[in-house]
Every structure is written in C-alpha cells, then in structure tokens.
Amino acid sequence: MIYRVDIKTVTLTDRILHNMTCPVCHISTDFPLLKSRQTARIFWIPFMRYTSSYRTQCPHCGNTFMLTSRQYKDLCK
C-alpha cells in the first residue's frame, strides 16, 4: 500500500495589535499577531501537529519579530 505523507503549514491571524511602533522603521501602525502551525498529514487527513511558531510583522517595512509562546499568550489577553 502506498501512503502519501506531507507537511502542511497554516498561518492564522489571531489579533491585531493597535498603535504599535516598529523599532526598525519607527512608524506607528497596526501589527498582525500571527500563529503558524505545521501539521503532518496522510493524504488530506491531519494526524500530528508538528510545530507552532508565533510572530508579528510590520506591515510597512516587512520586518518580522519572533515571539515565544508565553509572549504570544500575554499579547492575546
């Protein structure tokens, strides 16, 4: 029997952080709070969550700032 196993990455925007100032370009704007999940799948059926990463990104200059899971949970409150 042949199995097709692949890893799918899904990025979700949970919240918008209002009036944040980018430390690189110094522009005050709204930052999206992003969560990326990688899930292993057999055919199209997910069977194991592989990794999760958390970040926010400046919409003006495009710089990405990685967050720990604790920082992410604190910002979601």
N, C-alpha and C positions, 0 to 999 in steps of 0.2 A: 504494500500500500504506500502511496506517495503522499507526503504531507507538505503543505506549503506553510512555512513559518516565517513571519516578518515582524518588524517592529514599527509601530505607528506612533508619530509624535503629534500631540494635540496641544494647541496653545489657547488658553482661556483668558479673557479679560474679566477679572472679578470686580474690581472697583476702579474709580477714577480718583486720583489724589489731586485735590484742587489747590491752586495757588502755591505750587512747589517751585523753588528756584533751582535751576540747574547749576551745579558747581563748575561746569566747564564753560558754557556759553552765557551764564548769568542772566537768563531770561526767565521771568516768572510765568508759568503756564500750567496746564493740567497734565499730569503724568498718568498713563495707564498702569495698573498693577497687574502684571502678567504671571500666569502659572503654566508651565509646560509639563506635560506628562508623557512618558514613553511607555507603551504597553505592548507586550509580546502577544501575537495573535496566531492562531492556526486557522488558515483560510481567512474568514472575516470575524471569527469569534475570539474576543479577548480572553486570555486565561491567566495573565500575570502582569501586574504593574511593575515596570522595570525601574524607572527613576522619576523623580519630580525635581523641578528647578523653579526658582522664584526670582523675578527681576522686575525692574521698572525701566522705562526708556523715555528719554527726552524726545518729544515729537519735533522739536526744532532742529537740533544738531544730530540726533540719532544715537547718542552715547547711551550705552546700556549699563545699568548698575545692578549687580547681583545682590540678592538678599538671602539671609538664612531663613529657615522655616519659622524661627521664633520672631524675627523682624517682620516677616510676612503676616503672621498671625496678629501681631501688635498693630500693624497698619490696617488690617481688615476690621478692627474693632471700632 
